């Protein structure tokens, strides 16, 4: 390691070592280079520079790299540089395949006579078990039977809510509490749970598991959590084995909190200490929303599992030295605007600015108005405007925030002293300190007004004041990014249905899902408190939420539950149906249980555009629920407001939010809390004790985890009967010698795709459909649909994941001309499931390629979006353009990303997709090389290899990064 060599005087930048005043802490001080360019570097680039200096070993990081970063103004967008982050962050859905690969790598090196215990993460790695939560239960003990696999959906909706009254905290005697008795009595017939267990939960006064505070409807959260622990026992046993078998791995047990919340509150150090050296904290995580950590002044972004494994094993991230866009904030925040409005406003500005792949760094006089939660919320949406990071340097606002958390005074003094010593601390009073940026964008905060985003894409923002008119235009427009093309005569359709013994009506725009979810923009206390205060005022005014609406509250951590409870608003959220259902990602990752059957039937009967409203950042069509076609992102208080209204087709200025049982009209302005109210409660409730107590609770773990048995072996004992954990075939036929690149001859196109194919289309997520190839596999293993669980939970089983690859119901394959997980087996002309076609191609030894349009692989970072096609036999993807992260994943799996020449496409070349394709690969393959593609129809065209550097070529020649790393171990 670089730090060790520096002690011996071997480090090339040994002369830059400096000490703080106490003399005990050493650090590399770039200012000792006496180069005026350092003072003009953006602060995010200064972090890259320090890491390159500290880790300079002449192999992964060279002196030339350090000088290229220092010369950023000339080398931006030109030089390829390494970035060795301080740590890696994994969540379980994307972390389990990484850990499974490492376990399989131990097998591979063992077969070649090497010591398997050598396979360990070199870089400190935290794995958070948080993404498996599925909403089986809510409102009363069982609204729907657990139905993870799309099995029987016997809706057992809650009784109608009683007349609103001022609620009191529930003391836990009767299911349903203040909102009515459960029709199932003691709910003793809850599937998979004995009556005694349920009765024990329901008859015991239960408290918040983190702070021992009363929680409304506690049995709902605990039942969901218990079902998850039972459902995912195999996965949890594997995680526990990882925590014992691998060095440098810290596994945070389930039910502790969401990955990003834990990263902000618990894992982040801002300044790290190791081997007597201090240095800036930095992180890469297996989630595109890792970027929210930049709100704390910590450089970090999301990568795929493939890249994370490389970093875990000691390799730096390779990136083109980025351009840095300075975002200057001016003006004052609108008194009614929430941080979500600011987020979406900045998202709109930055998306229009065309900053894909760039760093964004915020500065200016408006910075002082943004709290740290505001900043992390803005940084969280970074993937939506396609920047790599949105960096907020540490300033006085950040330091004030740290004083409210669990940092000690000693740590704070060290942090401030170090950051000021290396000029990573910002003050915005003196504009002469402003760095040099590639360009500067100015945003006036006073222009931000409340918005929602939808109905299909996060970039389609709609002012709340224009929501009714915009939804009407969506009904009128042709089917597309916003339109649904509903005929005029059907736009006024009303479909009556029965629910809980009462009749209701659904129309276009009716809200059927309202979720305040665990995604990262919920961690802002002001936003969540606004939602709670709104609920309080609404209940006191006599408003209710219709009981058929699937409402849920999944806080990012126990901290949120704590301050909602201690501020007195949690019972009011519960009264409106927003009970705490658990801690972990739920609705926005497709883990919503089916709607009540009568609701689904009514939507289908009227061909209605039903709506979901959620406080998340992902809402692609069909992701929440197949029958919910319009989904809007909104701030938590607006989620509550639209749930009360029961429709998105409303003008809050002119129409009442609801009508009380006495006939009184109540408007949104009547119940919207003032900014002063919210700030006062935030100041009183979000205090340092929350963080201190939360840390103590987390470190204790939970009883289930503590009592969970796991293997003690160095090599994982794979269970051939397991349907969750399976040794993948990535290392099959691994030999020490590297074979020259093999040309792709007479390949068929597995799929012929258009523009903007997302990783949601490629990589499986959410529930496993009963008619899918993955379902057939699980049925063959004697599992029932009720036991299918989700693709995310089964990411450690390559047999499930390959069968789920390209299994999206929204996949538009031009070979068949309609959406669905189908393709044409070209030799026979038959239309088959994608996996069935692959089986035939593999049986006949036919290589496969994919044809695509622009922005192939956009969306979330998912390693299975590359691993799945690799295991399906895809050798190359030819597209007009690629999302960069996904392109890197393809390279990391040994799939060649090939780009049509500028101005060319499959259409311009008149390709039908049914030709045979031959791509000749030379032995001396090089970055950005031009290759020739010949087709069986006689056409010949050129493509460019999107290998950015020699390392990319090396990965491809080795058959992917995993095989490359395994060979280096041998």
N, C-alpha and C positions, 0 to 999 in steps of 0.2 A: 504494500500500500504506500501511497505517496507520503503519508504522514510519517511512517516508519523510516523511509529513506531520508526524509528531511532531517531527522534527528541525527543521522549518521553523517550529515553533510553532503549527501549525494543528490539531494533535490536540486534541480536546476534553478529554482527560485528561492533557494535557502536564504538569500540576502534580503528577502522581503519579510522575513519573520520578525514580528514586533510583539510587544507585551503591553497589557493594560497596566494601570497604575499599581495594582496589587502585585504585579510581577509574576503571578502564578499562571495566568492565562495567556497562552501564546496564540497568535493568529497571523495569517498572511495579509500584509497590508499593501494593496495595490498602489497606494499613494507613494510608497517608497520607490516606485519606478520613476518618479519625477517626470511624468509625461502629462502635458497639459490636456491631452485628449481624454484622460480619465474623468476630469471634472465636467466634461460635456456629454459623457455617456448617459443614456437613459438608465435609471436605477435598476431596471430589470436586466439590462445588459451587464451592469456591474456585478450582479449576482452570478451570471454566466461566467464572467471573467474570473471572479474569485474561485469558483469551483474548478475551472480549468487550471488555474495557477496551483491550487492545493493538490489536485489529482494528477498533475503532470508527471507521467512515468515514462515518456518516450515511446510508448506502445499504443495504448488506447488514446492517450492525450499527449500531443507533441507540443514542443515550444512554439512551433509555427501556428498551432491553434490559438495559443494565448495571444500572440501578436496579431492574428487576424481579428480576434474579438476586440482587442484594444483599438484596432483600426476600423471599428464598426462603421463609421461614416462612409468609408470607401468600400468595405467588404460586404455590407448588407445586401442580401439577395444574391450573393456571389459565393462566398466561402462556406464550405461544409465544416461545421464545428461539433465537437462532442460536448455533452452535458451530463456529468455524473451527479444525479440527485442525491440528497442526503438519506432518503428513505423511499420505500414503496408502500402504497396503500392498496389493499385488495378488499373488495366486498365479495360475499360468498358466491353469488351467481357467476361472476367473472373470475373470482379467485379459485374456485374449485377446479376448473380445468387446468389452471396454472400449476396447482399443487398436485393434481393427478399426473400431469406431464413430468413433474420433478420425480414423483414416485416411480413412474414408468422409466425415467432416465436412470434411476438407481438399478432397476432390473437390467437395463441395457448394458451399463458399464460392468455390472456383476458378471454377465455372460461373457464379457471379454477379459475377465480376470482382474478388473480394477476394484478398488475399495468403494462400495456404495456410500459409505458415510462421508465421502468427499463431496457428494452432491448435496450442497446446502446453499441457501441464499447467502451471498457475500454482503449484499446491501440489507440493512435492517428492514424487515417487512412486517407490517401489521395487517391482519386479516380480520375483517369485521363480519360477523354472521348477522346480516340484517335484512337481506332482500327476499326472503322466502315468504313473508307474511301474506296470507290469503284471507279475504274477508268471508269466512264461513258464516259467522253469526253477527247480527247487529239488531239493535232496537229492543228485542226481547230475546229470550234464550235461543230460539231458532226461527229466524225469518226464512231461511232456506237450509235444507239439509246440506251438509258438506258435499260439494259437487265439483271437485277440482278437475275432473276429467270430462265434464260435459255429459254426465249420466242423467238419471232421472231427476227432473227438476220439480219436485213436489213443493210448490210454493206454500209456505205457511206464514203468511204475512202477519204483522202485529195487529192487534185490535186498534180501532180508531183512537186517536189521542183524546184525552178528556179536555174539558174546557181549560184554557190556560189559567194558571194560577202562579203565584210566586212560589218557586220551588224551594225545597229544603234539601240539604245533602242527604243522599240515600244511605240508610244504615243496613241494607242488605238482608231483607227477610223474604220478599216476594218478587219473583221474576217480573220485570216490567216496571216495578217501583211506582213512581208517581204517575206514570203514563199508562197504567192499566195492567191487568193481570194477563199472563201468558195463557193462550188457549190450550197449551199443553200441560197446564198445571205446573208440576215440578220439573217439567221438561225431561222426565226420566227416560224418554225414548230418543234422546239425542243420539244419532248414529255414532257408534264407536265409543260411547261413554256409558259406564254403568250408572244406574240411578243414584247410588250412594255417593259417587263422586260429584254428581251435579248438585245433589241436595246439600252436600257439605259446602260447596262453593256458595250456594244461594242462601244458606242459613247462617253464614259466618260473616261478621262485619269485616269487610276487606278494605285495605288501604293501598295507596300508591306504593308499588314495590320498591321505589327508589327513595321516597321521602316520608313514608308512613303517614301520609295525609289522606283523608277520605276522598274517594273518587266516585263520581256518579256512575251507575251501571257498571261496577267493577267486574262482574261476572262475565260480561261480554268480552272484555280484553283478555281475561285470564283463560276463558274457554278457547278463544282463538289461539292464544299462545300455546295452550296445552295440546290442541289438535296439531299445531305446527311441530311441536317437539316430537310427538308420536309419529307424524307423517315423515319427518326428516331425520329419524334416528340414525340411519345408515350414514347419511352425510355428516351428521354431527360427530359420529364416532370417527370418521375419517379425519375431520378437522382436529379432533382431540389428538389423534395419532400424530398428525402433522406438528401440533404444538410441542409434542414430546420428542419426535424423531428428528426434526430439523432444527438446526441452530439458527439463530437470528430470526425466528418467526414468533410473533406475538399474536395469538388468536383471542379475539374478544368474543365471549360467548353470546348466544342469542338472547333476545329480549332486553338488551342493554341500551341499544339506540341505533339510529341510522348512521351509516358510514360517514357521511359528510358532517353531521352534527358532532359525532365523536372526534372527527379530524379537527374540527374547529375548537371544541371545548377541552379535549383530553390529550390528543396526540401531538398537536402543534407546539413547538418550542420557540419559534421565531429565530432564536439563536441556539444552535446545537453545540454540544461539548463532547469531544472524543479524543482519547490519547493525549490529553493535556492541551488540545487545540480547541478554539472556538471558531465557528463559521456559520454562515446563514443557513437557516432551515430551508429545505426545498423538498419537493415530493413529486412523484408521478403516481397516478392511480388508475386502476382499471375501470374508469368511469369518466365519461366526457365532462361531468360536472365537478370533477376534482378542482376545476378552475376557481371555485368559490373561495378556496384557500388564499387566493391572491388578495382578497379583501383584508387579510391580516398582514400584508406585506411579505407573504411567503410565496416564492415562485413555484408554481406547479401546474400541471395540466394532465388531461386524461390520455392514456395510451391503451392499446389493446393488451390482452393477456400475453400475446406473443412477445411484444416489446417489454412488458413488465418482467417476464421470465428472464429476458436477456439482462435487464438491469439488476434483477435479483442475483444473477450469477456473475455480476461484476462488470458488465459491459455498459458503457455510457449510451445515452440516447444520442443519435446522430440527427442533426437538423441543419438546414440552411440558415445561416445567420440572418435573423428576421429583420424586416423593417419594423420600426416602432412608431406607432401613431400616437401623438400626444392628444389627449382629450381634455380640453380646457373647460372647466365648469364655471359658469357665472350665473348671476341671478339668484332669486329666492324661491324656495319650494312652495308651491301652491298649498294653501291650508287644508284642502280636501284631498290632496293627492297622497297616496300611500307609496311605500317603496316599490311596490309592484308597478304602479303607474310610471315611476321614474325608470324602473328597469325596462319596461316596454317602450318608453319614449326613447331612451338611449339605444335600445336594440334597433328601433326603427332608423335612427340617425346613422348608426354605425353600419347597419346592413346596406343602407343606400350609399354609404361611402365606399363600399367595395374593399373591405379590409381582410378578405379571406387569407388565412395563413400568417397574418401579422400579429405582432404584440400590440396591445393597447395599454397606454400608461396614463393615468388620470392625474391632473394637477389643476391649479387655479383657485381663485378665492371662494368658489362654491364648495370646495372640498370640506370646509369646516361645518357645513350644514348636514353632511352625511355621516350618520353613526356607522360604527363598524358593522352591525347587522345590515344596514343599508348597502354598504360596500360589498359585503359577501353576497348579498342577493343580486346585485348588479353583475358581479364577477361570475355568479352561477350561470347566468344566461349567455355566457361567452359562446358556447357552441351554436346558439341561435343566430348570432351575427358572424359566425365562422372565423372569429379570431382565435389565435392559439391561446393567449392569456389576456386578461384585463387586470392590470397590476395597479394596486393602490399602495404606494410606499408608506412605511411606518411614519406617523407624525404624532402630534400631541393628542389628537382624538384617539388614535390607536393606543397610545400609552395609557390614557384615561380608561379605556375599555379594559386593558390588561389589569389595571388596579382593581376592577370589579370582579375579576376572575380569580383563579387559584394560583396566580403567580406570586411568589414571595417578594418581599422588598429587595432582598439580595439579588434575585433573578432579574427584577425590573431594573435595578441599577446597572447590572452587568449588560443587560440587553441595550439600554440606552447608551451606555458608554461605548460599547463595541460598534453599534450602528453609526454613531456620530464619528467615531474614529476612522471608519472606512467610507464615510459619506453615503450611507444608506438610510439616513434619517432626513425627512423633508420638513421644511418650513415654507409656507406659501406667502409669507409677508414680503419677502424680497424676491422679485421676479428675476433678478440677475442670477439666482440659483437655478433657474429653469434649465433643464438639459436641452441638448439639441435633439430634435425629433425628425423623422423622415417627412412628416407632415403634421399639421395641427388642425384639429376639428374643434370648433367652439360650440358648446351646447348650453342653452339658457334654461335653467331649472324651472323658471317661472312658467314655461310653456307646457309643462307636464299637467295633463288633466286625466281623470280616471278613464281607463280603457279596459277592454277585454281583448282576447286574441282568439280568432277562429273564423269559421267553424271547423277547419281541417288542418290549418298550418299555423305555427306560432308567429310567423311574420305578418300575418293578416290581422292587423290591429283595427279595432272598432271602438270609437268613443262611446262610452256608456250612454251619452245623450242621444246618440244616433243608432242605438242598438235595434230598436224596433224597425226602423226603415231599412237598415242593412240586412236584417234577417229576411224581410219581405223580398228584397232584391235577390237574396240567395235562393229563395224559392222560385223566383222568376228566371234566373239565369240558367244557361245550359250547364249540364253536368261538367264540372271542372274543379279547380282548386277551391272555389267558393260556391258554385252553383249546384242546385239539386233538380232543376227543371220540373217543377210541379205545375200541372195545368191549372188554369185559373179556376175552373169549376171544382177542383179538389182542394184548393187552398184554404177553404173555410170548413173543411171536414171536421166533425166532432164525433168521436167514437166513445160511447158509454161502456163502462165495464164495472164489475163488482170487485171490491177489495175489502176484506175484513167485515163483510156483511153490509157495506155501504156502497152506493153507486157514485162513481166519479166519471169525468170525461177527459179524454186526451185530444189534443189538437197539434198541429204543426207548431213546433217551438216549445212544447211541454217539456219541463225538466223532469227527468226520471232518475238521474244520478247526480248527486251533489256531494263532492268529496273534498274535505279539507285534509289533504294527504300528507305523508311523511316526506315529501320531496323537499329540496333544500331551501326553497324560498319561504318555507314556513318557519324557519328558525329565527326570523326577525321578530323580536318580542312585540314591537309596536303594531305589526300587522296582525298577529294572533290576538293581542289584547283588544284591538279594534273590533275583530270578529266577535270576541267574547262580550264586549260591551254592547255591540249592536244586538246580539242575541238577548242580553239582559233587558235592554230597552224595548225590544220587540215583544218579549214575553210579558213584560209589565204593561205594555200597551194592549195586550190581548191577542197577539198574532200567533198563528200556528203554521206548521209545515204539514202538507198532506202526507198521510202515512204510507202511501205507496212509493214515495220517492226514496230511493236507496241513498240514505245519508250516512256519512261516516266521518270520524275524526281519528286520524292515525298520526300522532305527534312524532316529530323526529327524534325526540328523546324524552326521558322522564323530567327533564328541566321544564319543558313546555307544559306538561301536565301539572307540574308543581306551581308554576306562576299563574296558570289559568285557575287552578284550584284555590290558591291562597288569595288571589284577587277577587274570588267570589263569583266568577263568571262561568265556571265549568258546569254547575247545575243548570244554568240557563241554556247553554249549548246542548246539554243532554235533553232538556225539555223540548227542544226543537228537533231532536233526533240525532244530533251530532255527538254520539257517545264515543269514548275512547275504545277503539277496537283492537289496539295493539301498537307495537312499535316496529316499524319496518316499512319498506316500500310495498304498496298494495295496488290502488286503483290505476295509477299511471303506468304500471308495468303489466297491466292486463290481468291482475289477480282479483278481479271483481267477480263474486259469485253471480249466477244468473239472476235476472230480474224476476219478480213475481210472474208466474205464468200468465195471469190475466192481463198484466201490463204488456208483456211481449205479444200476446195474441191481439190486443187492441192496436198496438203499433203496426203489426203486420196486416190486420184487417183494413186499416185506413191508409196503408202505405205512408205512414206519418214520418216526418223528419223530427224524431224525438231528440232530446238534447241532454248532454252531460255537461256539468260545470265543475271544474276542479282547480285547485290552487297549485298546480304543478307546472311543468314545462314541456310535457310531451302529450300530444293528443291527436295523433294521426287517426284518420278515419278507420273505424272498426277496431281500434286498439282497446277501448274501454269495454265495448260490448258490440257484438255483431249487429244488433238491431238498433243501436244508437248511432245515428249517422252524423249528427252535428255535435261537436265537442268544443267547449270554450275554456280557455285558460283565464282565470280571474283571481283577484286577490281574495284571501280568506273571507273578509267581510262581505265582498260581493257574492261569493259562493253562498253564504248564508242568506243574503238578500234575495238572490234568484231562487233559492230553495223556498223561501217564504212566498215569493210571488208565484212560483210554480210554472213560470214560463220565461223565456228570454225575449219574447215579443212584447216588450213593455217599455214605455217611456217614463222613467222614474220621476221626471220633472212634472209631468202632467197627469199621470195615473197613480192611483194609490198602490202601495206595496201590498196591502191586504185590507180586509174588512173584518172588524171584530164581530163577535157573536151578537153584540148590541147594534150592529149596523154602522159603526163608526169607521170612517175611512182614515187609514194611517199611511202617511207618505214616508219615503226613505229619509227625507230631510228631518222628519220628526224623531227618528231613532238613530241617526248617524252620530256617533260620539265626536266631540270636539277634539282637536289635536292636543289641547291642554289637558283634557281628561286622560287621554292615553299616555301622554308623557309623564303625568303625575304618578299613575299606577306603575308605569315602567320603572320610574325612579325608585318607587317604594318597594317593588316586588322583585325586580331582577337585580339581585345583589350578590355579593361575593359568597354568601353562605350557600347559595344554590350550587355554585360550581364546586365548592369545597365538599359539600355533602354528596353531590353527584359523583365526584371522583371516588369517594370512599365506597359508595354503593357499587360502582362499576368494578372496583378491584376485588370485591367479595364474590362476584359471579352469581350463579344461581344453583339451587340444589340439584336440579336435573342434570346440569352440566357437571357439577362436582362429583356426582354419583355415577356418571356415565363411564362404562368400561370401554377400553380400546386396546388394540394390540400393542405389545411392547417391542416388536421386532424392528430391526434397522431397515429391512425391505418390507414393503407393505404386503400382507397376505391377501391377495385379491380373492374375493368370493365369486366363483363362477355363476352363482345363482343371483347375485346382486343385480338389480335393475337401476341402481343409482351410481355405483362406482365401478368402472371397468378400465382395465389397462388398454390405452389406445394403441393403434397400430402404427404410430408415427415412426417408431424405431425398428420396424420389421425390416429384415435383410440389411441392417446397418453393418457396413464394413469400414475398416480404417481408411481405405483408399478412396479418393474422390474421383468419380467418373466424369469424363467430359460431358458438356451439355448434349442432350439427345434431341435431334430435330423432331418436330411434331408432324407426323405424316398421316394424311387421309383422315383427319379428325372431323367429327360431326359437331354441329352446334347443339348443345344440350338445350339452350334457351336463346331466344332472339328478343332482347329487351329494348325498351325505349329510354327516355330521359329520366333522371332523378330516381333511379332505383335505390331505395334506402336499405340500410342493414336490417330494418324491420321486415322488408320483403325477403331478404336473403337468409337471415339467421333466425331460428325459431325463438319465440318468446310467448309468455302467457300460457293459457291452458292448452291441453292436447286434445284436438278435436277427435271425436269418436270414429270418424271415417278416415282418419289420416294413416299414413304408413307407420308412423310412430305408435299409433294406437293398436294397429294390427300386431306390431312387435310385442307390445306390452300384454296384449290379450294372449299371445302365444306363450307368454311367461306366466299365464294363469292369474293375471291381475284383472280386477274389475274396473270399469270406468271411474268408479268412486276413488280408486287407488292410483289413478294416473298421475296425480299431482301436476306440476307444470314443467315446461321445458327448462325454465330457469333452475328449478330444483334438480333437474336431471342432466345438468351440463357436465357432470362427471362421467356420463355414459355416452360414448361416441356412437353406439348403435342407435340410440334415441335421437341424438343430435343430427346425425347424417340423414336420417329418415325425415327429420323436421326441416332440413335445409330446403329452401325454396317452397315451403309448404304454406306460405301466406295465401289467404283467400283473396288478397288484393293484388297478387302478382299478375302483371299484364305481359303475357308471353305472346309475341306476335305470331308464333308458329300455330297457335290455336285461335287467336282473335278474341278471346274473352277472359275475364279475370278468373284466377284459380290456380291451384298447385298442379297444373297439368302441362304436358308437353307432347310433342309428336316424336315417336321413335321412327326416325327417318328411314331406315332400311325397310321397315314393314309398313310404314304409313299409319300405324295405330296411335291413337291418343291414349296416353297412360299417365298415371301418377309419375312425378319426376323421378322418384326413387325406383319405381318399377322399370322405367326406361333405362336408368343407370345400370340396373342389374343386367339387363340385356346387353348393353354396350360393353360392360366389363366382361361378361361371359364370352363375347366375341373379340375381346382385346382391342376395341376401338377407342382411341383417345378422344377427349372432349374439349371443346372450347365454349366460350360464351360471347355472344355479340351484344353490345349495349350502346346506348347513346351518351348523353352528357351527364356528368356528376354521378357516375356509378359509385355506389357505396356510401352515399351521404347519410347523415343521421348519427345515431349512437355508435360508439366504438364497441365492436363485438368481435372477439377473436374467432368465434364459430362462423362468422360470415366469411372467413377465409379457410378455417379448418374444415368446415363442412364441404365446400366445393372441392378441396384437396382430396378428401376421402371419397368423394363421388367420382374422382378421376379427371377433374377439370385441370388441364395443363396450362391454359392461357385465357385471359379475358381481353378481347379487343373492344375498346370503347372510344368515344370521342373525347371524354375527359373522366378523371377519377377524383373522388374525394381523397385527399392526401393520406389521411390516417389509414383508410381502408386499402389504399394502394400499397402502403408499407406492410400491412398485414398479408396481402397477397404475396409480396416478395418474401416475407418471413416464413411463409408456408411453402415456398418453392413453386408458386404459380406466377407465370410471366404476365405482368400488366403491359399491354401493348396499346398504343394510341394511334388512331387514324391521323393522317397528316392534316394540317390546318385546312379547313374548308371541305374536307372529305368526311363521309359517313357511310354507313351501310346503305342508306337510301341513295346517296349520290353515286355510289359504286354499283347500284342496282343489284345488291345482294338479296337473295330471297331467304337465306338461312338454311336451305336444304342442300347446299353444295357440300363437297368435301374440301377441307382446307389443309394445305401443307405449308408449314412454317419452318424454314431452314435456320438452324442456330449454329453459328460458327464456334469452333473450339476456343477462339480468343475473344469471347464475348466481352463487351465493354459497355460502360454507361452511355445512355442516350444513343445507342447504336440503331441504325436503320436496318430493318429486316424486310425481306420480300415474302409476301403471302401469295400462294398460287391456289386457285380453286379448280374443281373438276369441271366447271362450266367454261374454263378457258380464260377467266379473268385473272389478272395479276395486279397487285397493288402493294404499296409500301406502308409499313407501320414503324413507329419509334418505340424502342424499349424504354420503359420508365424506371430504369435503374439509376438512382441519383449518384451513386459513387461505387467505388470498388468493393466496399463492404456489402452493398446490395447484391453485386454480382457474385461475391463469395457465398452469401446466403443461398442464392439461387443455385449455384453450382453444387452446393452441398445437399440440395433438396430441402432447404428451409433452415431457419435459425436453430430449431431444436436439434436437428441432426448435426449442425455445425458445432453447437456447444458440446454435444455428446462426444464428437470426434476430438475436440480440444482436450476433453478429460482423458481420452484414451492415449 
